[in-house]
Amino acid sequence: MLKKVSLLSIVVVITFLSLGLAKLVFPIGVVTKPDKDGFTPSLDVTGRIQMFWDTSFHDTKNSYKDKNSASLYAHRIRLGVKGEIFKDIHFGLEIRKEPRIHKAHMTFTHFSFANVWVGFFDIPFNRNYNMTSSGKLLFADRAYANTSFGHQRDIGMMLNGNFTEKKVHYWLGVFTGSGDSTLTTKASNGDNSYLVVGRLQFDPMGQWKNGEEWFKKDLKASFGASVYYTSKTEPGSTGQGKIFGPITNQLKGVMGVTADFGLNWNILYLEASATYFTAKYFDTTLNPNKPEPSLGVAVDLAVTVIPKAFLAALRFDMYDAKPLQHDKGTDNKITAASIGATWYVGSKKHAMKIQPEFQLQLNKKDSSVSQIVKEKLFRLGFTLNI
């Protein structure tokens, strides 16, 4: 089995590199002739490969320990198709490296104020985590504060649209609430509860395009707020909640709230978010401790050094390593600071880019002995989008 997986990985990587290099020269897609009403059906091949080289170093305040580690790995591999076969009916299908279905959805866009989404796709919650493609990030990967609350995509239906010349946007969706597990498990919705998500966004200077604004000099701003709620989570076979990771108890009254902001002006770009998460344990006999609400805050600041070719960036990231699981005498809050850069190879935006990053993490794990765990991480990321 190991040999088969290794061979498959090699084949996939070679295929992606070939497609990526080909698309740098000419577009890969299928476009037919317009019909009698002037509509032109389209079909496009999409894909992404992200390679990371990580070198990390750990030490503690009380007992100094060297724990150097280095690894080179494919962090993300995606291959998909998307298109508009019939007028105002779009579809998307994406496969990830496991392999398994990453996204599968249809969108009906006849009315700009009421687009209908059906399928398996990202929930409309956090700007950085749910609404910006992993291939269009400012750093090699997302801020931990935006990802530590776990729920990214789900099976469901969603309505979204815009008003006032694309300055006001809304999203409203209902999902199974099973989290990013397999489609077979998710479709069963064993707890008979649903996840409701709503988002409102105001772009005063016109439509804000996530992952694209720092290529422009125009003054643009975006203000967003989202909320999700589910009456209870569905425990997995090991008792873990599928939405929120290794929480050894089923949750009820689960609610998340986020507020985010984006600003682009000339060579400066700023993106910030704060996410609040709270819930109660469904069965207090499994864990008598009352769960404490969790908060995550992330701020990215970038400066364009060479327009459309090179930028430098700073990140502040604060989050709970174990959401809701605060035991007496411990502090699971992690604070991280990063400095990074992005080189857009060939000045073709996100088609191909190289992203070095250095990060310092502080984790105060045990307040009783003032033990502070430090982690230094150097990451070199390579992304190829087709």
C-alpha positions in Angstrom: 0.0 0.0 0.0 2.9 2.4 0.9 4.4 1.8 -2.5 1.1 2.5 -4.3 0.6 5.7 -2.3 4.1 6.9 -3.0 3.7 6.2 -6.7 0.4 8.0 -6.8 1.9 11.0 -5.0 4.7 11.2 -7.6 2.2 10.9 -10.5 0.0 13.6 -9.0 2.9 16.0 -8.4 4.2 15.5 -11.9 0.7 16.0 -13.4 0.2 19.3 -11.4 3.6 20.7 -12.4 2.9 19.9 -16.1 -0.5 21.4 -16.0 0.8 24.5 -14.1 3.6 25.2 -16.4 1.3 24.7 -19.4 -1.2 27.1 -18.1 1.5 29.7 -17.6 1.9 29.6 -21.4 -1.7 29.2 -22.5 -5.1 28.8 -20.7 -6.4 25.3 -20.0 -10.1 25.2 -20.5 -12.9 24.4 -22.8 -15.1 27.2 -24.4 -17.8 26.4 -27.0 -19.5 28.7 -29.4 -22.3 31.0 -28.2 -25.8 29.8 -28.5 -28.6 31.8 -30.1 -29.1 33.9 -27.0 -25.4 34.8 -26.9 -24.5 32.6 -24.0 -21.1 30.8 -24.1 -20.8 27.6 -22.0 -17.4 27.1 -20.4 -15.4 24.4 -18.6 -12.1 25.1 -16.8 -9.5 22.8 -15.2 -8.3 24.1 -11.8 -5.7 22.9 -9.4 -3.2 23.7 -6.7 -0.1 22.3 -5.2 1.6 23.7 -2.1 4.9 22.4 -0.9 6.3 23.4 2.5 9.7 23.0 3.9 9.5 23.5 7.7 12.3 23.7 10.2 11.2 24.1 13.9 13.0 24.5 17.2 11.5 24.2 20.7 12.7 25.2 24.2 11.2 25.7 27.7 12.0 28.3 30.4 12.7 25.8 33.1 14.3 22.8 31.4 16.0 23.8 28.2 15.5 21.3 25.4 16.6 21.3 21.8 14.1 19.6 19.5 15.1 20.4 16.0 12.9 19.0 13.2 12.8 19.5 9.5 10.4 18.2 6.9 9.5 18.7 3.2 5.9 17.8 2.4 3.0 18.5 0.1 0.7 20.5 2.3 -2.1 20.8 -0.2 -2.9 19.1 -3.5 -6.2 20.0 -5.3 -7.5 19.1 -8.7 -10.9 20.2 -10.0 -13.2 21.4 -12.7 -15.6 24.3 -12.7 -17.8 26.0 -15.3 -21.1 27.3 -16.5 -22.8 24.7 -18.7 -26.2 26.4 -18.8 -26.8 30.1 -18.4 -26.7 31.2 -14.7 -26.0 27.6 -13.5 -22.4 27.2 -12.3 -20.8 24.1 -10.8 -17.6 23.2 -9.1 -15.9 19.9 -8.2 -12.6 19.7 -6.4 -10.6 16.6 -5.2 -7.9 16.7 -2.6 -4.8 14.6 -2.0 -6.1 11.8 0.3 -7.9 11.4 -2.2 -11.4 12.6 -1.4 -14.0 15.2 -2.4 -12.9 18.6 -1.2 -15.8 20.6 -2.6 -18.8 19.8 -4.8 -21.5 22.4 -5.4 -23.9 24.1 -7.8 -24.7 27.8 -7.8 -27.7 29.4 -9.4 -26.9 33.1 -10.2 -29.9 34.4 -12.2 -30.5 37.2 -9.6 -27.4 39.1 -8.2 -29.3 39.8 -5.0 -30.2 36.1 -4.4 -27.7 33.4 -5.5 -28.5 29.9 -4.4 -25.8 27.4 -3.4 -26.3 23.7 -3.0 -23.8 21.0 -2.1 -20.6 20.7 -0.1 -18.7 24.0 0.2 -17.1 26.5 2.7 -19.4 28.0 5.2 -19.6 31.9 5.1 -17.9 32.6 8.4 -14.3 33.8 8.7 -12.8 36.0 5.9 -9.3 34.4 6.1 -10.4 30.8 6.9 -13.6 30.3 4.9 -13.7 33.0 2.3 -10.1 33.3 1.0 -8.7 30.5 -1.2 -5.6 28.8 0.3 -3.9 29.6 -3.0 -4.4 33.4 -2.5 -3.0 33.9 1.1 -0.8 36.7 2.2 1.4 34.2 4.1 2.1 30.6 3.2 -0.8 29.5 5.4 -3.7 30.9 7.4 -3.5 32.4 10.9 -4.1 29.9 13.7 -6.6 32.3 15.3 -8.8 31.9 12.3 -8.5 28.1 12.0 -8.6 27.0 15.6 -12.4 26.9 15.8 -12.5 24.1 13.3 -15.5 24.4 11.1 -14.6 25.1 7.4 -16.9 23.4 5.0 -20.1 21.4 5.2 -23.1 20.0 3.2 -25.9 22.5 3.0 -27.8 25.2 1.2 -26.9 28.9 1.1 -28.4 32.2 -0.2 -26.1 35.1 -0.9 -26.2 38.3 -2.8 -25.3 42.0 -3.0 -27.0 45.4 -3.2 -26.0 49.1 -3.8 -23.5 48.4 -6.6 -21.9 45.5 -4.8 -21.2 47.5 -1.6 -23.5 45.5 0.7 -23.2 41.7 0.7 -25.0 39.0 2.7 -24.8 35.2 3.2 -27.3 33.0 4.9 -26.9 29.2 5.0 -28.1 26.0 6.7 -25.8 23.1 7.0 -25.7 19.6 8.5 -23.3 20.7 11.2 -21.1 17.6 10.9 -17.9 19.5 10.0 -15.3 18.6 7.4 -15.6 14.8 7.6 -16.5 12.4 4.8 -19.6 13.0 2.7 -21.0 9.6 3.7 -20.8 10.5 7.4 -22.0 14.0 6.9 -25.0 13.1 4.9 -26.5 11.0 7.7 -26.6 14.0 10.1 -26.9 11.6 13.1 -27.7 14.2 15.7 -30.7 15.7 13.8 -29.5 19.2 14.4 -28.3 21.9 11.9 -25.8 24.6 11.7 -27.1 28.1 10.8 -24.6 30.6 9.5 -25.2 34.3 8.6 -22.8 37.0 7.4 -23.0 40.7 6.5 -20.3 42.6 4.7 -19.9 46.3 3.8 -17.5 47.4 1.1 -17.8 51.2 1.1 -15.5 51.7 -1.9 -16.9 48.9 -4.0 -16.6 45.1 -4.1 -13.7 43.7 -2.1 -12.0 40.6 -3.6 -10.3 38.5 -1.0 -6.7 37.7 -1.9 -6.6 40.2 -4.7 -6.7 43.7 -3.2 -2.9 44.1 -2.5 -2.2 44.0 -6.2 -4.0 47.4 -6.5 -3.2 51.0 -5.4 -6.9 52.0 -5.0 -8.2 52.8 -1.5 -10.4 49.9 -0.6 -12.0 48.8 2.7 -14.2 46.0 3.9 -16.1 45.4 7.1 -17.6 42.0 7.9 -19.4 40.2 10.7 -20.6 36.6 11.0 -22.4 34.3 13.4 -23.0 30.6 13.5 -25.1 28.4 15.9 -26.0 24.8 16.3 -28.0 23.3 19.2 -25.6 20.3 19.5 -22.6 18.7 17.8 -22.5 15.1 16.5 -19.9 13.0 18.4 -17.6 10.8 16.4 -16.9 7.2 16.9 -14.2 8.1 19.5 -16.4 10.6 21.2 -14.8 13.6 19.5 -16.9 16.4 18.2 -16.5 16.5 14.4 -16.9 20.2 14.2 -14.4 21.3 16.8 -11.7 18.7 17.0 -10.5 16.6 20.0 -13.2 17.8 22.5 -14.0 14.6 24.5 -17.6 15.5 25.0 -20.6 16.3 22.8 -21.4 20.0 22.8 -24.6 21.9 22.9 -25.5 25.6 22.4 -22.5 26.0 20.1 -22.0 29.6 18.9 -19.3 31.4 17.1 -19.0 35.1 16.3 -16.4 36.8 14.2 -15.7 40.4 13.1 -13.1 41.1 10.4 -11.7 44.1 8.5 -9.7 44.7 5.4 -7.9 47.8 4.2 -5.8 48.5 1.1 -4.2 51.9 0.4 -1.4 52.4 -2.1 1.4 50.1 -0.9 -0.1 49.2 2.5 -2.5 46.3 3.2 -4.1 45.4 6.5 -6.4 42.5 7.5 -7.6 41.8 11.0 -10.1 39.5 12.6 -11.4 38.5 16.1 -13.4 35.3 16.7 -15.3 34.4 19.8 -16.5 30.8 20.4 -18.6 29.4 23.2 -20.6 26.2 24.0 -21.7 23.9 26.8 -21.0 20.3 27.5 -23.9 18.0 26.6 -23.0 15.5 29.3 -21.3 17.0 32.4 -20.5 13.6 33.9 -17.8 13.2 31.2 -16.2 16.5 32.1 -17.4 18.3 35.3 -15.4 21.5 34.4 -17.4 24.3 32.9 -16.1 25.1 29.4 -14.7 28.6 29.1 -15.3 30.7 26.0 -12.4 31.0 23.6 -11.1 34.1 21.7 -8.8 34.3 18.7 -7.3 37.5 17.2 -5.2 37.8 14.1 -3.6 40.8 12.3 -1.8 40.8 9.0 0.1 43.9 7.7 1.8 44.0 4.4 3.9 46.5 2.4 4.4 46.2 -1.4 8.1 46.4 -2.2 7.8 45.8 -6.0 4.3 46.2 -7.4 2.7 42.9 -8.3 6.0 41.1 -7.8 7.2 41.2 -4.2 5.8 42.2 -0.7 6.9 41.9 2.9 4.4 41.1 5.7 4.0 40.9 9.5 1.5 38.8 11.5 0.2 38.8 15.0 -1.7 35.7 16.0 -3.3 34.9 19.4 -5.5 31.9 20.0 -6.4 29.0 22.3 -4.6 25.8 21.6 -7.5 23.8 23.2 -10.8 25.7 22.7 -13.1 25.4 25.7 -10.7 23.0 27.5 -9.3 25.3 30.1 -8.3 23.3 33.2 -7.5 24.9 36.5 -3.9 26.0 36.7 -3.3 25.9 33.0 -3.2 28.5 30.2 -3.5 27.2 26.7 -3.3 30.5 25.0 -0.7 30.8 22.3 0.8 34.1 21.0 2.7 34.1 17.8 4.5 36.7 15.7 5.6 36.2 12.1 7.6 38.0 9.5 7.4 36.9 5.9 7.6 37.8 2.2 6.0 36.7 -1.0 7.7 36.6 -4.4 5.1 36.4 -7.2 7.1 34.6 -9.9 6.8 36.3 -13.3 4.5 38.9 -11.7 1.5 36.8 -12.6 -0.3 37.2 -9.3 -1.0 33.8 -7.6 0.0 31.6 -10.5 3.3 30.7 -9.0 4.8 32.1 -5.8 7.5 31.5 -3.2 6.8 32.5 0.5 9.5 32.4 3.2 8.3 32.9 6.8 9.9 33.1 10.3 7.6 32.6 13.3 8.1 32.8 17.0 5.4 31.1 19.2 5.0 31.5 23.0 2.8 29.0 24.8 2.3 29.5 28.6 1.1 26.0 29.4 1.3 25.8 33.2 0.9 28.9 35.3 1.8 27.1 38.5 5.4 26.7 37.5 5.6 29.5 35.0 6.6 27.1 32.3 6.8 28.9 28.9 7.2 26.8 25.7 8.8 28.6 22.8 8.7 27.4 19.3 10.6 28.9 16.4 9.6 28.0 12.9 11.1 28.7 9.6 8.9 27.9 6.6 9.5 28.1 2.9 6.3 27.7 0.9 5.9 27.1 -2.8 2.5 27.5 -4.4 1.5 26.6 -8.0 -2.1 27.5 -9.1 -3.6 26.3 -12.4 
